[in-house]
Amino acid sequence: MRTMDLLTDAPEEPVSDPGPGVAPSRPARVRVLLAAAFGPLVTGYTAVATVLALISLTAGRAVFSDTGVLLAAGPGWLAAHQVRLDVVGHPLGMLPLLPTLGAVALAARTAAGAARRLGCRSFREALPVLVAITGAHAVFGLVVALGAQGSSVTANPVTAFVVPGLLAAAASCAGVARSCGPPDVVAERLDPLALRGLRTGALGLAVLVACGAVVFTVATAVSWKTVADVYEPGFGTSFGLFLLSVLYLPNAVAAALSFVTGPGFSIGALDVGMFGYRGAAVPGVPLLGGLPEHHAAWWPALLVLPAATGALAGWTLRKADADPGQRIRAVAVAGAVVALGCVVLGTLSGGRLGDGPFDPVSVPVGVASVVAFCWIVIPGSFVAFFAGEHEPPAPPPEALEDNEAFQDADEFDAEEASEAVEELEAAQASEEDEGISAEDAEFEAEADAELGLEEPGEGVPGTGDAVTGGTETCGDVEPGEGDR
């Protein structure tokens, strides 16, 4: 009970209240790390055992056994952590996502609470918490897989060691980052615009998931008569089918998301896509009662949902930066987040389903991720580019310094800037023309002086001498007495 209190309660200050700059004592650190390591294991194992016990008690012809429930809870815990099982030699890789989401949330919350109790102020200081949670999940999965060898439900020990450890590590990193901030290596490489894109991408992924959930809910409601016919009169069997449908509900929503964006999904020979359909038999569970029996011509109209999601992402980032190119970069980051989310959801939502006619259940992960990226980036970039502000082209610095219209102005528009540039260019051209004319005039004056062709009145005083000087060289005029 003390361990669970340490796990679930999240006080604002560390347990030992060491104060700023003071680390908790070694015994306190050990207690917190042990609680963080074993708390999620005990809680998760207990939850799986409770569900199995409830199914055994409500089943019509099942025999309840405490030992049997506890032993069966081990493979159930592995299934909750997405470890593929072999049931009497048949592969079972399509595992419910709802317990997985619960296990991830539990590990993340535990890591965040342990980091606060230890007074961690950075991601580096919380590394012992990550190691404790990750190592405990990996070792526990290995122990369960080794203990199940020889039974009807087995698992690969290597997979049982690696997959729960990876899930716990990812969840612990998310919890510690929320409590202490991201690692320094990541924080140094993420500018505010990229962070804005990451948040918008998370929002876009949530909106797409919501669209898939709405489409799935509407399809189930329209086919409610078919869903109701799947249930059997007995309470135990009907409760088991209902519980199975609830556990696999996130898987169905992920498949509906892939359908809404275009690629679709497949269950054995059944192939459901936005532009194609191939019918086949499906398992008799209420969760699949809303599956269509044939293709409908109006299905492509649902593509407005992912297009609107991309437009919403662009509208969210329309004020992220004054530069349109930077806004488009943020939209691209958001599209990458959505694409990665579709890869994770598509991978975890499908898998092997025995060796029968319903094997496998799959979502085209590669195509779905590329299509989701395009649905975010194309309309999002369009909206972010045209809905945001645009900076006017700045004039050359010389135009602003020489033009009197901008000497005392703090703001200017593009038309005034272009007029200033034109005035400056015209002034420079006129100055150049005047300089050329002055040089030509000076050159002509020097040439006339050298040739003795000065203009009248230049260099000779008096006006009468100008005529005499101009006729001395004429041979037809005789010099007068005074000249002689």
C-alpha positions as CSV (number, residue, x, y, z in Angstrom):
1,M,0.0,0.0,0.0
2,R,2.9,2.3,0.8
3,T,4.3,1.7,-2.7
4,M,1.0,2.5,-4.4
5,D,0.7,5.8,-2.4
6,L,4.2,6.8,-3.5
7,L,3.2,5.9,-7.1
8,T,-0.2,7.6,-7.4
9,D,0.1,10.7,-5.2
10,A,1.9,13.6,-6.9
11,P,2.6,16.3,-4.3
12,E,3.9,19.6,-5.5
13,E,7.2,19.2,-3.5
14,P,9.6,16.2,-3.3
15,V,8.8,13.6,-0.5
16,S,11.8,14.6,1.6
17,D,11.3,18.4,0.8
18,P,15.1,18.9,0.4
19,G,14.8,22.5,-0.6
20,P,16.5,24.2,-3.6
21,G,19.9,22.8,-4.4
22,V,19.7,20.1,-1.7
23,A,19.4,16.5,-2.9
24,P,17.2,14.0,-1.0
25,S,18.9,11.4,1.2
26,R,20.0,8.1,-0.2
27,P,17.3,6.0,1.5
28,A,14.6,8.4,0.2
29,R,16.0,8.1,-3.4
30,V,16.0,4.3,-3.1
31,R,12.4,4.2,-2.0
32,V,11.2,6.5,-4.8
33,L,13.1,4.5,-7.4
34,L,11.8,1.2,-6.2
35,A,8.3,2.5,-6.2
36,A,8.7,3.9,-9.7
37,A,10.1,0.5,-10.9
38,F,7.6,-1.9,-9.4
39,G,4.5,0.3,-9.1
40,P,3.5,0.1,-12.7
41,L,4.2,-3.6,-12.8
42,V,2.0,-4.4,-9.8
43,T,-0.8,-2.1,-11.0
44,G,-0.8,-3.4,-14.6
45,Y,-0.6,-7.1,-13.5
46,T,-3.4,-6.6,-11.1
47,A,-5.6,-4.8,-13.7
48,V,-5.1,-7.7,-16.2
49,A,-5.9,-10.3,-13.5
50,T,-9.0,-8.4,-12.5
51,V,-10.3,-8.4,-16.1
52,L,-9.6,-12.1,-16.6
53,A,-11.3,-12.9,-13.3
54,L,-14.3,-10.9,-14.3
55,I,-14.5,-12.8,-17.6
56,S,-14.2,-16.1,-15.8
57,L,-16.9,-15.3,-13.3
58,T,-19.4,-14.1,-16.0
59,A,-18.7,-16.9,-18.5
60,G,-21.5,-19.5,-18.6
61,R,-19.4,-22.7,-18.5
62,A,-16.1,-21.5,-17.2
63,V,-14.5,-22.7,-14.0
64,F,-13.0,-19.9,-11.9
65,S,-9.6,-20.6,-10.4
66,D,-7.4,-18.1,-8.6
67,T,-4.2,-19.9,-9.7
68,G,-5.4,-20.1,-13.3
69,V,-6.2,-16.4,-13.4
70,L,-2.8,-15.4,-11.9
71,L,-1.0,-17.6,-14.4
72,A,-3.0,-16.3,-17.3
73,A,-2.4,-12.7,-16.3
74,G,1.2,-13.0,-17.3
75,P,0.6,-13.5,-21.0
76,G,-2.2,-10.9,-20.7
77,W,0.3,-8.4,-19.4
78,L,2.6,-9.2,-22.4
79,A,-0.3,-8.7,-24.7
80,A,-1.0,-5.3,-23.1
81,H,2.5,-4.4,-23.9
82,Q,2.2,-5.5,-27.6
83,V,4.2,-8.7,-27.3
84,R,3.1,-11.2,-30.0
85,L,1.8,-14.4,-28.5
86,D,1.5,-17.9,-29.8
87,V,-1.7,-19.6,-28.8
88,V,-1.5,-23.3,-29.3
89,G,1.0,-22.7,-32.1
90,H,-1.1,-20.0,-33.8
91,P,0.3,-16.4,-34.0
92,L,-1.7,-13.7,-32.3
93,G,-0.2,-10.3,-33.2
94,M,-3.3,-8.2,-33.4
95,L,-3.4,-7.1,-29.7
96,P,-5.8,-4.6,-28.1
97,L,-4.6,-1.1,-27.9
98,L,-6.7,0.1,-25.0
99,P,-4.6,-1.7,-22.4
100,T,-1.4,-0.5,-24.1
101,L,-2.5,3.1,-23.8
102,G,-3.3,2.5,-20.2
103,A,0.2,1.0,-19.6
104,V,1.9,3.9,-21.4
105,A,-0.1,6.4,-19.4
106,L,0.7,4.7,-16.1
107,A,4.5,4.6,-16.9
108,A,4.5,8.2,-17.9
109,R,2.7,9.4,-14.8
110,T,4.9,7.3,-12.6
111,A,8.1,8.7,-14.2
112,A,6.8,12.3,-13.8
113,G,5.9,11.8,-10.2
114,A,9.2,10.1,-9.3
115,A,11.1,13.0,-10.9
116,R,9.2,15.5,-8.9
117,R,9.8,13.6,-5.7
118,L,13.5,13.4,-6.3
119,G,13.6,17.1,-6.9
120,C,15.0,16.7,-10.5
121,R,15.4,20.0,-12.3
122,S,16.7,18.7,-15.6
123,F,16.3,15.6,-17.8
124,R,19.8,14.5,-17.0
125,E,19.1,14.4,-13.3
126,A,16.0,12.1,-13.9
127,L,18.0,9.4,-15.8
128,P,17.9,7.0,-12.8
129,V,14.1,7.1,-13.0
130,L,14.2,6.2,-16.7
131,V,16.6,3.4,-16.1
132,A,14.6,2.0,-13.2
133,I,11.3,1.9,-15.0
134,T,12.7,0.7,-18.3
135,G,14.8,-2.0,-16.7
136,A,12.0,-3.3,-14.5
137,H,9.6,-3.6,-17.5
138,A,12.2,-5.4,-19.7
139,V,13.2,-7.8,-17.0
140,F,9.6,-8.5,-15.9
141,G,8.6,-9.3,-19.5
142,L,11.6,-11.7,-19.9
143,V,10.6,-13.5,-16.6
144,V,7.0,-13.8,-17.7
145,A,8.0,-15.2,-21.1
146,L,10.4,-17.7,-19.6
147,G,7.8,-18.8,-17.1
148,A,5.2,-19.4,-19.8
149,Q,7.4,-21.8,-21.8
150,G,5.7,-25.1,-22.2
151,S,2.1,-23.8,-21.7
152,S,-0.6,-23.2,-24.3
153,V,0.2,-19.5,-24.6
154,T,3.9,-18.6,-25.1
155,A,6.0,-15.6,-26.2
156,N,9.5,-15.1,-27.6
157,P,11.7,-14.2,-24.7
158,V,13.7,-11.7,-26.7
159,T,10.6,-9.9,-27.9
160,A,9.2,-10.0,-24.4
161,F,12.4,-8.3,-23.1
162,V,12.7,-5.6,-25.8
163,V,9.1,-4.5,-26.5
164,P,8.0,-3.7,-23.0
165,G,11.3,-2.0,-22.3
166,L,10.9,0.2,-25.4
167,L,7.3,1.1,-24.5
168,A,8.3,1.9,-20.9
169,A,11.3,4.0,-22.1
170,A,9.2,6.1,-24.5
171,A,6.5,6.6,-21.8
172,S,9.1,7.5,-19.1
173,C,10.8,10.0,-21.4
174,A,7.4,11.7,-22.1
175,G,6.7,11.9,-18.4
176,V,10.1,13.2,-17.4
177,A,10.1,15.7,-20.3
178,R,6.7,17.0,-19.0
179,S,8.1,17.4,-15.5
180,C,11.7,18.5,-16.1
181,G,11.7,19.7,-19.7
182,P,13.2,18.0,-22.8
183,P,16.8,16.8,-22.9
184,D,19.4,19.5,-23.6
185,V,20.4,17.9,-26.9
186,V,16.8,18.2,-28.1
187,A,16.2,21.6,-26.6
188,E,19.2,23.1,-28.4
189,R,18.0,21.9,-31.8
190,L,14.4,23.0,-31.4
191,D,13.7,26.6,-32.1
192,P,10.3,28.2,-31.1
193,L,8.9,27.8,-34.6
194,A,9.7,24.0,-34.6
195,L,8.0,23.7,-31.2
196,R,5.0,25.4,-32.5
197,G,4.9,23.0,-35.4
198,L,5.2,20.0,-33.0
199,R,2.2,21.2,-31.0
200,T,0.2,21.8,-34.1
201,G,1.1,18.4,-35.4
202,A,-0.1,16.8,-32.1
203,L,-3.3,18.8,-32.5
204,G,-3.7,17.7,-36.1
205,L,-3.2,14.0,-35.2
206,A,-5.8,14.3,-32.4
207,V,-8.3,15.9,-34.9
208,L,-7.7,13.1,-37.4
209,V,-8.2,10.5,-34.7
210,A,-11.4,12.3,-33.7
211,C,-12.6,12.2,-37.3
212,G,-11.9,8.4,-37.4
213,A,-13.9,8.0,-34.2
214,V,-16.8,10.0,-35.5
215,V,-16.9,8.0,-38.8
216,F,-16.7,4.7,-36.8
217,T,-19.5,5.8,-34.4
218,V,-21.8,6.9,-37.2
219,A,-21.2,3.6,-39.1
220,T,-22.0,1.6,-36.0
221,A,-25.1,3.6,-35.2
222,V,-26.4,3.2,-38.7
223,S,-25.8,-0.6,-38.5
224,W,-27.0,-1.0,-35.0
225,K,-29.5,-3.8,-35.9
226,T,-26.6,-5.8,-37.2
227,V,-24.5,-5.0,-34.1
228,A,-27.4,-6.1,-31.8
229,D,-27.9,-9.4,-33.7
230,V,-24.2,-10.4,-33.0
231,Y,-24.9,-10.5,-29.2
232,E,-26.1,-13.8,-27.8
233,P,-28.9,-14.2,-25.3
234,G,-26.6,-15.4,-22.5
235,F,-25.2,-12.6,-20.3
236,G,-21.8,-14.1,-19.9
237,T,-21.1,-14.5,-23.6
238,S,-22.6,-11.0,-24.4
239,F,-20.5,-9.4,-21.7
240,G,-17.4,-11.1,-23.0
241,L,-18.1,-9.8,-26.6
242,F,-18.8,-6.3,-25.2
243,L,-15.5,-6.3,-23.2
244,L,-13.6,-7.6,-26.3
245,S,-15.1,-4.8,-28.4
246,V,-14.1,-2.2,-25.8
247,L,-10.5,-3.4,-25.6
248,Y,-10.1,-3.3,-29.4
249,L,-12.0,0.0,-29.8
250,P,-8.7,2.1,-30.4
251,N,-7.7,-0.4,-33.1
252,A,-11.0,0.2,-34.9
253,V,-10.6,3.9,-34.6
254,A,-7.1,3.7,-36.1
255,A,-8.5,1.7,-39.0
256,A,-11.3,4.2,-39.5
257,L,-8.6,7.0,-39.5
258,S,-6.8,5.2,-42.3
259,F,-10.1,4.9,-44.2
260,V,-10.9,8.6,-43.8
261,T,-7.5,9.7,-45.2
262,G,-7.8,7.3,-48.2
263,P,-5.7,4.1,-47.9
264,G,-8.2,2.1,-45.9
265,F,-7.6,-1.3,-44.2
266,S,-7.9,-5.0,-44.6
267,I,-9.1,-8.0,-42.6
268,G,-8.0,-11.2,-44.3
269,A,-9.6,-11.1,-47.7
270,L,-11.7,-8.1,-46.9
271,D,-10.3,-4.9,-48.3
272,V,-12.0,-1.6,-47.5
273,G,-10.7,1.6,-49.1
274,M,-12.0,5.0,-50.1
275,F,-11.9,4.1,-53.8
276,G,-12.1,0.4,-53.8
277,Y,-13.9,-2.5,-51.9
278,R,-13.5,-6.2,-51.9
279,G,-15.9,-8.1,-49.7
280,A,-15.3,-11.1,-47.6
281,A,-16.3,-12.7,-44.3
282,V,-15.4,-10.9,-41.0
283,P,-15.3,-12.1,-37.3
284,G,-18.6,-12.1,-35.5
285,V,-17.9,-9.4,-33.0
286,P,-20.1,-6.3,-32.3
287,L,-17.1,-4.0,-33.0
288,L,-17.2,-5.0,-36.7
289,G,-21.0,-4.7,-37.1
290,G,-20.6,-1.3,-38.9
291,L,-18.5,-2.6,-41.7
292,P,-20.1,-1.9,-45.1
293,E,-21.2,-4.6,-47.4
294,H,-20.4,-2.8,-50.6
295,H,-18.7,0.3,-51.9
296,A,-20.6,3.6,-51.9
297,A,-20.1,6.4,-54.4
298,W,-20.3,9.1,-51.7
299,W,-17.3,7.9,-49.7
300,P,-14.8,10.3,-51.4
301,A,-16.8,13.1,-49.9
302,L,-15.3,12.1,-46.5
303,L,-11.9,13.4,-47.8
304,V,-13.1,16.9,-46.8
305,L,-12.3,15.9,-43.2
306,P,-8.5,15.4,-43.6
307,A,-8.4,18.5,-45.9
308,A,-10.1,20.5,-43.2
309,T,-7.7,19.2,-40.7
310,G,-4.8,20.4,-42.8
311,A,-6.5,23.8,-43.2
312,L,-6.9,24.0,-39.5
313,A,-3.2,23.4,-39.0
314,G,-2.3,26.1,-41.4
315,W,-4.8,28.5,-39.7
316,T,-3.2,27.7,-36.4
317,L,0.3,28.6,-37.8
318,R,-0.8,31.7,-39.8
319,K,0.8,34.0,-37.2
320,A,3.7,31.9,-36.2
321,D,6.2,34.1,-38.2
322,A,6.1,37.1,-40.5
323,D,8.0,35.2,-43.1
324,P,5.7,32.9,-45.2
325,G,8.6,30.5,-45.8
326,Q,9.0,30.0,-42.1
327,R,5.3,29.4,-41.6
328,I,5.4,26.7,-44.3
329,R,8.4,25.1,-42.5
330,A,6.3,24.9,-39.3
331,V,3.5,23.3,-41.3
332,A,6.0,20.7,-42.6
333,V,7.0,19.9,-39.0
334,A,3.3,19.4,-38.1
335,G,2.9,17.1,-41.1
336,A,5.9,15.0,-40.1
337,V,4.4,14.6,-36.6
338,V,1.1,13.5,-38.0
339,A,2.8,11.1,-40.4
340,L,4.8,9.5,-37.5
341,G,1.7,9.2,-35.5
342,C,-0.1,7.4,-38.3
343,V,2.9,5.0,-38.6
344,V,2.7,4.1,-34.9
345,L,-1.1,3.7,-34.8
346,G,-1.1,1.7,-38.0
347,T,1.6,-0.6,-36.8
348,L,0.1,-1.3,-33.4
349,S,-3.5,-1.6,-34.6
350,G,-2.9,-4.5,-36.9
351,G,-1.1,-7.9,-36.8
352,R,-1.5,-11.6,-37.2
353,L,-4.8,-13.1,-36.3
354,G,-4.2,-16.9,-36.2
355,D,-3.9,-18.8,-39.4
356,G,-7.6,-18.6,-40.5
357,P,-9.5,-16.5,-43.0
358,F,-9.2,-13.3,-41.0
359,D,-5.4,-13.3,-41.0
360,P,-3.8,-10.7,-41.1
361,V,-5.4,-7.5,-40.1
362,S,-3.4,-4.6,-41.5
363,V,-3.2,-1.0,-42.3
364,P,-0.9,0.2,-45.2
365,V,1.4,2.1,-42.9
366,G,3.7,3.5,-45.6
367,V,0.9,4.8,-47.8
368,A,-1.1,6.0,-44.9
369,S,1.7,8.1,-43.5
370,V,2.6,9.7,-46.8
371,V,-1.1,10.5,-47.5
372,A,-1.5,11.9,-44.0
373,F,1.6,14.1,-44.5
374,C,0.2,15.5,-47.7
375,W,-3.2,16.2,-46.2
376,I,-1.6,18.4,-43.6
377,V,1.1,20.0,-45.6
378,I,-0.7,20.9,-48.9
379,P,-3.8,22.7,-47.5
380,G,-2.0,23.8,-44.4
381,S,0.8,25.6,-46.4
382,F,-1.8,27.2,-48.6
383,V,-3.7,28.6,-45.7
384,A,-0.6,29.6,-43.7
385,F,0.8,31.4,-46.7
386,F,-2.2,33.5,-47.7
387,A,-3.8,34.0,-44.3
388,G,-0.7,35.3,-42.6
389,E,1.0,38.6,-43.0
390,H,3.6,39.4,-45.7
391,E,6.5,41.8,-45.2
392,P,7.0,44.4,-47.9
393,P,10.3,44.4,-49.8
394,A,12.8,46.6,-48.1
395,P,14.4,49.4,-50.2
396,P,18.2,49.8,-50.4
397,P,19.8,51.5,-47.4
398,E,21.0,54.4,-49.6
399,A,17.5,55.2,-50.7
400,L,16.4,55.6,-47.1
401,E,19.4,57.7,-46.1
402,D,19.3,60.1,-49.1
403,N,15.6,60.5,-49.5
404,E,14.1,63.2,-47.2
405,A,10.8,61.5,-47.1
406,F,12.2,58.6,-44.9
407,Q,14.6,60.5,-42.7
408,D,12.0,60.9,-39.9
409,A,9.7,58.0,-40.8
410,D,9.6,54.8,-38.8
411,E,7.3,52.9,-41.1
412,F,6.9,53.0,-44.9
413,D,5.0,51.1,-47.5
414,A,6.2,49.5,-50.7
415,E,4.9,52.3,-53.0
416,E,6.7,55.0,-51.1
417,A,9.9,52.9,-51.1
418,S,9.8,52.4,-54.9
419,E,9.2,56.1,-55.5
420,A,12.2,56.9,-53.3
421,V,14.4,54.5,-55.3
422,E,13.2,56.0,-58.6
423,E,13.9,59.6,-57.4
424,L,17.4,58.6,-56.3
425,E,18.1,56.9,-59.7
426,A,16.9,60.0,-61.6
427,A,19.0,62.3,-59.5
428,Q,22.1,60.2,-60.0
429,A,21.4,60.1,-63.8
430,S,21.0,63.9,-64.0
431,E,24.3,64.4,-62.1
432,E,26.1,62.2,-64.4
433,D,24.7,64.0,-67.5
434,E,25.7,67.4,-66.0
435,G,29.2,66.1,-65.3
436,I,29.6,64.9,-68.9
437,S,28.4,68.2,-70.3
438,A,30.9,70.2,-68.2
439,E,33.8,68.0,-69.3
440,D,32.8,68.4,-73.0
441,A,32.6,72.2,-72.7
442,E,36.0,72.4,-71.0
443,F,37.6,70.1,-73.7
444,E,36.2,72.2,-76.5
445,A,37.4,75.5,-74.9
446,E,41.0,74.1,-74.6
447,A,40.9,72.9,-78.2
448,D,39.8,76.4,-79.5
449,A,42.5,78.1,-77.5
450,E,45.2,75.9,-79.0
451,L,44.0,76.5,-82.5
452,G,43.5,80.3,-82.0
453,L,39.7,80.0,-82.5
454,E,38.5,81.6,-79.3
455,E,35.1,83.0,-79.5
456,P,34.7,86.8,-79.8
457,G,35.2,88.6,-76.6
458,E,37.3,85.8,-75.0
459,G,40.9,86.6,-73.9
460,V,41.0,90.0,-76.0
461,P,39.9,93.2,-74.3
462,G,37.6,95.4,-76.3
463,T,35.1,94.7,-79.0
464,G,36.9,96.5,-81.8
465,D,40.0,94.5,-81.5
466,A,38.1,91.4,-82.1
467,V,37.4,92.4,-85.8
468,T,41.0,93.5,-86.4
469,G,42.4,90.3,-84.9
470,G,40.1,88.4,-87.1
471,T,41.3,90.1,-90.4
472,E,45.0,90.2,-89.9
473,T,45.4,86.9,-91.7
474,C,43.3,87.8,-94.6
475,G,45.4,88.5,-97.7
476,D,42.8,90.7,-99.5
477,V,43.1,93.6,-97.0
478,E,46.0,96.0,-97.1
479,P,47.4,97.1,-93.8
480,G,46.8,100.8,-93.0
481,E,49.3,103.5,-92.1
482,G,48.8,103.1,-88.5
483,D,49.4,99.4,-88.8
484,R,52.6,99.8,-90.6
